[in-house]
Amino acid sequence: MFEVKTHPALLTAPSQADRGPSTLAVHGGRRANPYGAVTEPIVTSAPTVFPSTAALRAFVEARQWGATEQVEYGRYGNPTVREAERRLAALEGADDAVVLASGMAAITTTLLALLPAGSHVVLTEGVYRRTRQFVTDFLPRWHIAATVVDWKDPQGLTRALRPETALIFAETPTNPYLRILDLERLAQIARSRNITTVVDATFATPLNLRPLRYGIDLVVHSATKYLGGHHDLLAGVVAGKADVVQQVREAIGVFGGVCAPQTAAALTRGLRTLGLRVAQHNRNGQAVAEFLEAHPRVERVWYPGLPSHPDHALAQRQMKGFGGVVSFTVRGGFEETARFVDALQIPLLAASLGGVESLVTLPALASYYNLTPEERLALGIPDNLVRLSLGVEDTADLLADLAQALDRI
């Protein structure tokens, strides 16, 4: 588990920064391994063996000066996990990245690592409901105040800031309406007040959006979704400036939300096809959104690639593609909507997104069932809302399936 030097072939022009995103997904951060294998070996050992006390002393001294990536115990790092981290950092254009056990582990660890007691965090509306729950219900237990702002109000974010505000957490595109946040404006506001910015860009992937390019300090992803891409792993990632990522990495050693090496290997494998998959997700998302918007049994469609979306112009300026998630309302109530969903033959009824299989869910049933219809409407979740996550199936097959299901309403 000692550090291996970068293969000379990877140091030749063009530099990694000049390579395209699909190339980075396959080769970014790659290092030669002691076996000469094309794929990275899975290292499962928890402890590291040192051949002598002199070697241990050299390691301790090197670690003290930050001169080694080697670790003495698996909770502080793992070579297989580090391979995934280097690749993700290259994809995001980040100094460094750290992989954790889940997307929520990435979010909660980041917030706890960066927010001191007595500080204040601003959260934009539309973030993942569990993120909001952690910020509003759990952080106050450590005397960390929180304010949720309507980011559509040009002055709302500025008014919410306090002298003790230490961090702004945002999400773009949002779930389920895929609203787009102006990242450049957010970064300018935060930078003028020395406030750290964190953006959850899970729905976008690094291929469609790189928040760090707009001045954001950290980007987080649920790697369970598009990055892994096959609905078969749980992981999260935090990427950004080296000194800020290091604070998160040190917190993981204490909190223990580590990613298993087997999971990291599966994540790295998924990244190799990210470019191909996201291209098809984008194609399917655009085609399905246009089809649904023209269908008489569909009430309204939310997709950033449509001119009808309220943030279409911003999405065109900020994103390279608009992803595979389409949200829409069916004409009718819950019964008509449920009849449509049950008639679908290709999408599977499941709550996740970003994998090769298309998935469909009813937010009113899957995420907000404990609320009354009136309470759900107050949150913007009507009973006829459908969230469709398009996979990589043939576009024509998806359109035909949607057409026959809509005919059942």
LUMGU-245514 format. One line per 8 residues: their letters; for each residue x, y, z of C-alpha. Coordinates in steps of 0.25 Angstrom, whole numbers, plus 2048, in hexadecimal, padded with zeros to 3 digits. Layout:
<sites>
A> X/Y/Z; ...
</sites>
This chain:
<sites>
MFEVKTHP> 800/800/800; 80C/809/7FD; 80A/815/7F4; 80D/811/7E5; 813/81C/7DC; 80B/821/7D0; 80E/819/7C3; 817/822/7BA
ALLTAPSQ> 80D/820/7AE; 803/828/7B6; 80C/834/7B7; 80D/837/7A8; 804/841/7A1; 7F9/844/7A0; 7F8/847/7AF; 7EC/841/7B7
ADRGPSTL> 7E5/84F/7B7; 7E5/84F/7A8; 7DE/842/7A7; 7CF/840/7A4; 7C6/83B/7AF; 7C4/82D/7A9; 7D3/82B/7A9; 7D4/830/7B7
AVHGGRRA> 7C9/827/7BC; 7D2/81B/7B6; 7E0/820/7B9; 7DF/82C/7C2; 7E9/82A/7CE; 7ED/81C/7CA; 7FA/817/7CF; 802/80B/7CC
NPYGAVTE> 800/7FF/7D6; 80A/7F5/7DA; 803/7EA/7D2; 804/7F0/7C5; 7F4/7EE/7C4; 7EB/7F7/7BC; 7E1/7F8/7C7; 7E5/7FC/7D5
PIVTSAPT> 7E6/7F1/7DF; 7DC/7F1/7EB; 7E4/7F2/7F8; 7DC/7ED/803; 7E6/7EE/80F; 7E2/7F7/81A; 7F0/7F8/821; 7FD/7FB/819
VFPSTAAL> 809/7F3/81C; 817/7FB/81E; 823/7F3/81C; 82B/7F9/827; 82A/804/832; 833/80C/829; 828/80C/81E; 81D/80F/828
RAFVEARQ> 825/81B/82D; 827/820/81F; 818/81F/81C; 815/826/829; 81E/831/825; 81A/832/817; 80B/833/81B; 80E/83E/825
WGATEQVE> 813/846/819; 808/842/810; 812/83B/807; 80B/82D/805; 7FE/828/801; 801/81B/809; 7F8/818/815; 7FA/80E/820
YGRYGNPT> 7EB/80A/822; 7E0/808/818; 7D7/813/81F; 7E1/81D/81B; 7E1/819/80C; 7E3/80D/803; 7EA/80C/7F5; 7DE/807/7EE
VREAERRL> 7D5/812/7F3; 7E0/81C/7F0; 7E0/818/7E2; 7D1/81C/7E1; 7D4/829/7E8; 7DF/82D/7DE; 7D6/82A/7D2; 7CB/832/7D8
AALEGADD> 7D4/83D/7DB; 7D8/83D/7CD; 7CA/83D/7C8; 7C6/849/7D0; 7D3/851/7CD; 7D5/851/7DC; 7E2/851/7E4; 7DD/844/7EC
AVVLASGM> 7D1/83C/7EF; 7CD/832/7FA; 7C3/827/7F9; 7BA/823/804; 7B0/818/807; 7A4/81F/802; 79F/82C/7FC; 799/830/809
AAITTTLL> 7A6/82D/810; 7AD/836/807; 7A3/841/80A; 7A3/83F/819; 7B2/83D/81B; 7B5/84A/813; 7AB/852/81B; 7B0/84D/828
ALLPAGSH> 7BF/84F/824; 7BD/85D/81F; 7B3/863/829; 7B7/867/837; 7AE/868/843; 7A7/876/843; 7A8/877/834; 79D/879/829
VVLTEGVY> 79A/872/81C; 791/876/811; 789/86B/809; 782/86E/7FC; 774/869/7FA; 773/85C/7F1; 77F/854/7F7; 77D/846/7FA
RRTRQFVT> 773/844/806; 77D/83C/80E; 787/847/80C; 77D/851/811; 779/848/81D; 787/847/821; 78A/856/820; 77D/85A/827
DFLPRWHI> 77A/84F/831; 788/84A/835; 792/855/834; 78B/85E/83E; 78F/853/848; 79D/858/847; 799/867/847; 79A/869/839
AATVVDWK> 78F/871/833; 789/86F/825; 780/878/81C; 779/873/810; 778/87D/805; 770/87F/7F8; 77C/880/7EE; 772/885/7E3
DPQGLTRA> 772/892/7EB; 77E/89A/7E6; 780/8A1/7F4; 77B/895/7FD; 789/88E/7FE; 790/89B/801; 785/89F/80C; 787/891/812
LRPETALI> 796/893/815; 79B/896/823; 7A9/899/828; 7AA/88B/82D; 7A5/884/820; 7B0/87A/81D; 7AA/872/811; 7A0/873/806
FAETPTNP> 79B/865/801; 793/864/7F4; 78F/85A/7EA; 78D/85B/7DB; 786/855/7D4; 77B/854/7DF; 772/848/7E2; 768/846/7DC
YLRILDLE> 766/853/7D4; 774/854/7CF; 776/863/7D2; 783/869/7CE; 78B/871/7D8; 794/87D/7D3; 7A1/877/7D8; 7AA/883/7D4
RLAQIARS> 7A1/88D/7DC; 7A1/884/7E8; 7B0/883/7E8; 7B2/892/7E7; 7A8/895/7F2; 7AF/88A/7FB; 7BD/88E/7F7; 7BB/89D/7FB
RNITTVVD> 7B8/898/809; 7C2/88D/80A; 7B7/883/80B; 7B9/874/806; 7B0/86F/7FB; 7AC/861/7F9; 7A3/85C/7EE; 79C/84F/7EC
ATFATPLN> 79D/84C/7DD; 799/83D/7DD; 78E/83F/7D2; 798/846/7C9; 7A4/83D/7CA; 7B2/843/7C7; 7AF/841/7B8; 7A4/84B/7B8
LRPLRYGI> 7A8/855/7C2; 7B5/858/7CA; 7B1/862/7D5; 7C0/864/7D9; 7C2/86B/7CC; 7B8/876/7D1; 7C0/878/7DE; 7B9/86E/7E7
DLVVHSAT> 7C2/869/7F2; 7BC/85B/7F3; 7B3/852/7EA; 7AD/845/7F0; 7A6/83A/7E9; 79E/82E/7ED; 7A7/824/7E5; 79C/81A/7E6
KYLGGHHD> 795/821/7DB; 79C/824/7CD; 7AA/822/7D2; 7A8/814/7D5; 79E/813/7CB; 798/805/7CD; 790/805/7DA; 799/7FC/7E1
LLAGVVAG> 7A1/804/7EB; 7A0/80F/7F5; 7AB/81A/7F6; 7AD/829/7F6; 7B8/832/7F2; 7BD/840/7F6; 7C6/848/7ED; 7CD/855/7EC
KADVVQQV> 7D8/85D/7F2; 7E3/855/7F9; 7E3/85B/806; 7D4/85B/808; 7D3/84C/803; 7DE/849/80D; 7D5/84E/818; 7CA/844/814
REAIGVFG> 7D4/839/812; 7D9/83B/820; 7CB/83B/825; 7C8/82D/81F; 7D3/827/827; 7CC/82B/833; 7BD/829/82F; 7C0/81C/827
GVCAPQTA> 7B7/81D/81B; 7C2/817/812; 7BF/811/805; 7C2/802/803; 7CD/7FE/7F9; 7C3/7F5/7F2; 7BA/800/7F0; 7C5/80A/7EC
AALTRGLR> 7C9/800/7E1; 7BA/7FF/7DC; 7BA/80E/7DC; 7C7/80F/7D3; 7C1/804/7CA; 7B4/80C/7C8; 7BC/819/7C6; 7C2/813/7B9
TLGLRVAQ> 7B5/813/7B2; 7B0/820/7B8; 7B2/828/7AB; 7AA/81E/7A3; 79F/81D/7AD; 79D/82C/7AF; 79D/82E/7A0; 791/824/79F
HNRNGQAV> 78A/82A/7AC; 78B/838/7A6; 785/833/798; 77A/82B/79F; 777/836/7A9; 775/840/79E; 76D/837/795; 764/833/7A0
AEFLEAHP> 762/841/7A5; 75E/846/797; 754/83A/795; 74D/83C/7A2; 74C/84B/7A0; 744/849/793; 73B/83E/799; 72D/842/79D
RVERVWYP> 72C/839/7A9; 738/840/7AF; 736/84D/7B7; 744/853/7B8; 752/84E/7B7; 75F/853/7BE; 76C/851/7B6; 777/85B/7B5
GLPSHPDH> 779/858/7A6; 76B/85D/7A3; 768/86C/7A0; 75C/86B/7A9; 765/868/7B5; 767/875/7BE; 776/873/7BE; 778/86F/7B0
ALAQRQMK> 781/87B/7AC; 78A/879/7B9; 78B/86A/7B6; 78F/86C/7A8; 79A/876/7AD; 79F/86E/7B8; 79D/85F/7B4; 7A2/856/7A9
GFGGVVSF> 796/84D/7AA; 789/84C/7B2; 789/83E/7B7; 780/832/7B7; 775/837/7C2; 768/83C/7BD; 75D/840/7C6; 74E/842/7C2
TVRGGFEE> 740/842/7C6; 735/83A/7C0; 728/83F/7BD; 71F/83A/7C9; 721/836/7D7; 729/82B/7DE; 721/81F/7D9; 723/823/7CA
TARFVDAL> 732/826/7CD; 733/818/7D4; 72C/811/7C8; 736/818/7BF; 742/813/7C7; 73D/805/7C9; 73B/804/7BA; 74A/807/7B7
QIPLLAAS> 752/7FB/7B2; 760/800/7B1; 762/80A/7BD; 763/803/7CB; 75B/808/7D6; 767/80D/7DF; 76B/819/7E6; 77A/81B/7E2
LGGVESLV> 77F/821/7D5; 78B/821/7CC; 78D/812/7C8; 78C/80B/7BB; 77E/807/7BE; 773/811/7BD; 76C/813/7CA; 75F/81A/7CD
TLPALASY> 759/81F/7DB; 74D/827/7E0; 754/831/7EA; 746/832/7F2; 746/823/7F5; 755/820/7F6; 75A/82C/7FE; 74F/834/803
YNLTPEER> 744/82A/806; 744/82D/815; 73F/83B/812; 730/83F/80E; 72D/843/800; 72C/851/804; 73A/851/80B; 740/84A/7FF
LALGIPDN> 73A/855/7F6; 740/860/7FF; 74E/85A/7FC; 74B/859/7ED; 748/84A/7ED; 73B/847/7E6; 735/839/7E6; 736/839/7D6
LVRLSLGV> 745/83C/7D6; 74E/831/7CF; 75E/831/7D0; 763/829/7C4; 772/825/7C4; 776/821/7B6; 780/816/7B5; 788/813/7A8
EDTADLLA> 77D/80B/7A1; 77A/80E/793; 773/81B/792; 768/815/788; 764/80A/792; 763/814/79D; 75A/81D/795; 751/812/791
DLAQALDR> 750/80D/79F; 74C/81A/7A4; 742/81C/799; 73B/80F/79C; 73B/812/7AB; 735/820/7A9; 72A/819/7A1; 725/811/7AE
I> 722/81E/7B5
</sites>
